[in-house]
């Protein structure tokens, strides 16, 4: 089954009998359902060694083979990642983990602040392979719109329809804005489906949101989809936080069912002044973890959940952040997680956050996710969502989107 795509990709790589590494555009000219095999064929030619193409599962705890590397494991346990994405600071840990087990060399497929997949190479890497990984990353990301290959490989178990809809709503787990970086994820990934998070950059900074639709399953997921759409419509129409909340509230009221509501935290980050403003609707309050390790809950008025607002006055709370500050947004599934003492609770979460000294948003996110998942042997009975905004020293630029080794990802010649 692999002979045809491998032959065609080698023809693509050859120009006047000389070796040619395909661009992203050329990769996308291959049959989309066989794109992973085409990428592996190029990678093996560049590495002169067997190569496996792996993606991270939705929970962020295993690498799963997408193509190639058939002498390598189909699935490999890994340290906690940000859902299906690998943050920059976690690559070194992943490389050490694989080296210690003799599983090969890790080459990340890097795409704007995170890796969406990796090559595992049976032998040392090569500069040409690392350069090609950037084109392969873009091609794989674009293929998500046309094929289930990547999505299927990321599933370690069958997802419910509600959870599948939830995954479609979510933006990238790792992102950079001017003056800040963000990391977010939802557990348990395959069930429930009521939680969501959102972020989007604009010329002033970024919009942020974490929300939890009442109920579970398709009903909660449908409510989530509608409120995400309302938020995006308000945002794209140059609305304010208050405008977005009102539009979301009206969309929920339109169901005509008072049992349908959404708790939410809507926020705006302004990079020039390092100002965060936010509105809270029946949702846990955010907390700020300062660079010196001190932690405080960001107190502000908590209004009724969206769908039950009536005629509430919507004036956002505001605070000025400093370099090194990290603001943590979370859903009640985090603090209501079962543990030996009964429930995890906000006080225990704050102690756990304050014990984390590494400054990045992703390190704090994965610190919380792995702890919450491991608190009890039973699966989570509610979605647990965490979002971390980390303020950088440079307030005018976004973090570098390049891979940690400094290689600039390009998709052209």
N, C-alpha and C positions, 0 to 999 in steps of 0.2 A: 504493500500500500504506500510505502514511502518513496519508491523509486521515481515515480513521476514528479512529485514536487521537488525532490532533491535534484533531479536532472534539470528541471526548469530553473531552479534557483542558481545552479552552477552556470547555466547559459547566461542568466542575468548578470552574474558576477564577471563574465568574461567579455572583454573588449579587445579585439585584435590579439587574442590568446594571452592577454595579460590580466592579472587578477584585479577585480574591481569590487569594492565593498558597496553594497546597495545603499541608496539613500532611503529615507522614510517613504518618499513618494514611490520609489521602485518597489519597496516591500509591499506597499498597499496595492500594487498591481498584481500581486499573487492572488490565487483563490483564497478568499477570506477565511474559509473553514480550515485551510491548511497553512495559514500564516505561521502558527507556532513551529511547525516542522520546517518551514522555510527559514525562519530565524535561527533555529538550531543548526541547520545545514551551513549557514554562513558562519555561525559562531565556531563550529568545529573546524572549519577550514582556517579560520583566523587563529584559533588556539592550537591547531594541529594535535588535538586531543579530544576524547569524548566529552560532551557537554550536555548537561541537563538544564532545562528551563523550568524554574519553580516560581509559584506564586504563594502568598501567605493566605491562610484561611481567614474567614470572616471574624473569628474570635481573636485572631492574632497570636495563636499558640503553636502553629505548625506550618512548615513549608510543604506544599503539595506539588508533585511533578505535573507539569503541563505538557511537556514534550521532551523527547531525547533522553539521554542519560539512562538507558535501560538497564545498565548494570548498577545504577544507583538506587537508593530506597525510593519508594513511591511517596512516602510521607516521612518527614523528619520533625520531631518536637524541637521547638525553639523557645528562647525567652520571650516574655510577653511583648507584643508589638502594638501599634495603634491600629487595631483592627487589621485590615488587609494591606496596610502600608508600613514601610520600614523607615523610621526617622533616621536622620543623619547620625545622631549620637549612638544609635544601636547597632550600626554596621560593624564597628570594631568588636563588640561583644559577640555578634553573630559569627564573625570571622574566627575569633578565638574558640568559640564553641565547636565549629566545624573542624578546625585544625586539630583540636584535642581528640576528636573522634575519627580522624583520618578520612573525612568525608569529601575533601577537595577544597579548591579555592573559590571564594565567593566574589562574584563580579556583579555589582548592583545595576539594575536597569533604572536609571535615575530620571525623574521627571518633576521639576519644580519642588524643591524642598523635601522630597521623599522618594524612596525606591518603591516601584509598584511590582517588581519581580526581581529575581536574581538568576544569573547563570551559576551553576556549580560545575567546575572544571576539574577533570581528573588530571591534575598537574598544575604547573604555574600558569598564571594569566599572561596576557600579552597586551601591550599598549593599543594595538589595533582592535582587539576585542573590547577593551574598555571604551574606546571611541564609538564602536559600532553599537554598544549597549544603549547609547542615547537615542539613536535612530530606532532601535528595536522597541524602546519604551514608548515612544510616541506612537508607533504603529500598533502596538498592543492596546494602548489606551483608546485609540480610535476604533479598534476592532470591537470594543464593547458595544458599540451601537449596531453592529451588524452580525454578531455571532455570540453564542453562549459559551464558547470554549473556555474563556478566562473565568467567567462567572461560575461555570460548573466546577472547574478545578478548585475554586475558592470554597466550595461547600463541602464540609466534612460530614454533614448530615442534611437531610431534606428539611427545607424551611417551610413554615406555614405560609399561606398566601399573604397574611398580614405582615409577617416579617419580611417577605420578599418585596412587598410594596414599600416597606420602611427603608430597605436598602436602596431602592431606586430614588428615594427622596434626598438621600444624604449627599452633601458635597465631599470633597477630599478631606481625609482625616487630619492631614498635616498641611499647613499653609503659612505663608509669610505676608505681612502687610508692612507698610511704612512704619518703622519704629517698633514693631511687635511681631511675635510669632504665635501661632495657635496650633493646638492639638486637641482632638476630640474623638470620642468613639462611644458606641452603644453596645452593651452586653444585655442579653445573651446571644443576639444575632440571628438565631434560627426560630424563635418563637415570640410570642406576645405581640410587639409591633406598634405600641402606642407612643413611644418616645421618638423625638427627633432633635437634631441640632442643625444650625444653619450659620453660614458666614459668607460675606461677600465684600470685596474691597471696592472702594470708590475714591474720588479725588481727595476727600478729607480724611479718610481712614478706613473704617470697616463697620459693617453691620454684624451683630452677633445675636444668636438666639439659642435657647434650650427650652424644650417644651415637652409636655406629657399629656396625651389625650386620655380622657376618662375611659375606663374599660380595657378590654383586651381583644385581640384578634382582628378580623376584618372591619368591624365597626370602628374600633379605635384607629386603625390604619387609615380608613377612609376619612375620618375626622382630621387626622394628622395631615393627610394629603391636601385637604381643602384649606387648612390654616396655613400650611407652607405656601400654597399658591396665593393666598390673600396677602401674606407678608411680602412675597416677591412682587406682587402687583403694586402694592403700596410703595415699595422701595424703588421699583423701576419707574413709578410715576412721580418721583422726587418728593414723596411724602415724608413726614416726620415719624418718630417712634409712636407718638400718640395717634397719628393717622393710621399707621399699620395696625395698632392694637384695635382701633375702632373697626377697621375693615375686617380683621380677623373675627372680632366679636359678632359683627353683623352676619358673617358667613355661617357661623355656628348657630346663631339664633334662627337663621333661615331653615334649619332642619325642623323647627317647631317641636323640639323635644328638650325639656328642661333638664333631663338627665345627661345630656351631651354637653361637655365643657372641656376646656383645655387649660391646664396650669402652664404658665410660661414666664420666662425672663427674656425681655427684649433689650438690647444694648447697642450703643454706638461708641466706637473708639475714634478719637480725633488725634492724629499723630502730632500735629504742630504744637498743641498745648498739653499733650499727654492726658487728655481728659476722657474719662469714662462716664457716660450717662446711661441710666437704665430704668426700666419699669418692671415691676414684679406683680404677677397675677396669680395668687394662690400657690406660689412656687417657693421652694427653699431659697433663702437669701444667699447671694454669693459671698465668698470670703477672699480676703487679700492676704497673701503670704509674702512678706517683705524680704528683701535680700539678707537682712540680719536674722531671719528665722522667726521673727514675731508674726503673729497671726491675729487677724480681727475679722469679725463678721461685718459686712458692709450693710449697715442698717438703713432702712428706708420704708416708706409705707408699702404694705402689701395689700393690693386691691383684690377684689373677688376674681375668680378664674374667668377667662375669656368665654363668652357665652352667657355670662351672668353679670355683666358690667353695669347695666342700666345707665345712669347718668353720672358716672364717676368722673371727677376731675383728674386729668392725666398730665401731671407735671413730673418729668423725670428727675430722679436723684442724680447728683453729680459728685465726682471726686477726681482729684488730680493724682495720677500715679507717678512713680519714680522709677528710674532705671533699676532693673532687678526685681521689681514687683511682679508677682504672679497672681492673677485673679482666677478663682476656681468657681465655675458654675456646675451644678449637678442636679440630678432629679431625685425624687424621694426613694426610688428603687435602690440608690446607693446606701442611704442611711437606714433603710428598712430591711436590708439584707439579713437573713438568718445567720446567727453565729452562736457560739457556746453560751453566751450570756443572754440570748434571746434575740435581740436586734442590734445591728452595728451602732446606730445612733450618731447624731451630729457631733457630740463631744469626742467620741472615739475617732471619727473621721478627722476632726481638727488636730487631734494629737498625732495622728498618722501623717497628716500633711506637714506639720511642723517638724517632723523628724527627717524630712527629705531635704538634703542640702544641695543636690545637683540643680542648677538653675534653669535648665531648658523646660519648655512647655511639655515636650514629649516625654522626658524622663519623669516628670511629676504625674502626667497622665497614666503612663504604664505602671508606675508605682501604685497608684490607686486601683487601677483595673485588676492587676494581678492579686492584690490583697482582697478586694471585694469578691472576686471569683473563688478564692481559696478559703473564705471564711467558713464555709459549710460544705459538706459532701454532696448535698442536694443541689440540683440546678436552680438558678435564680427563678423566683416566681413572679418577678416584675422586671421590666427593662431597667437597667442601671446606666445612666448617661453622665459622662464627665466631659467638660470643656475647660481648657486652660489657656488663658491669655498671658503671655510673658512679655514684659516691657524691656526693650533693648536699649543699649547705650546710645546708639545712633538713631535719633528720632526722625531723620529725613529720608532714610532708605529702607527698603525691605531687606530681609536676610538674603544672602546669596542663594540663588536657585541652583547653583552648580553643585556637583557631587563633592563630598568632603575632601577629595584629593586635589580639588581645584580645577579639574577638567571641565571645560565649558560644554554643556550638552548642546549639540546642534543636530538638525535633521536634514541639512542640505549637503551639497557636495563637500 
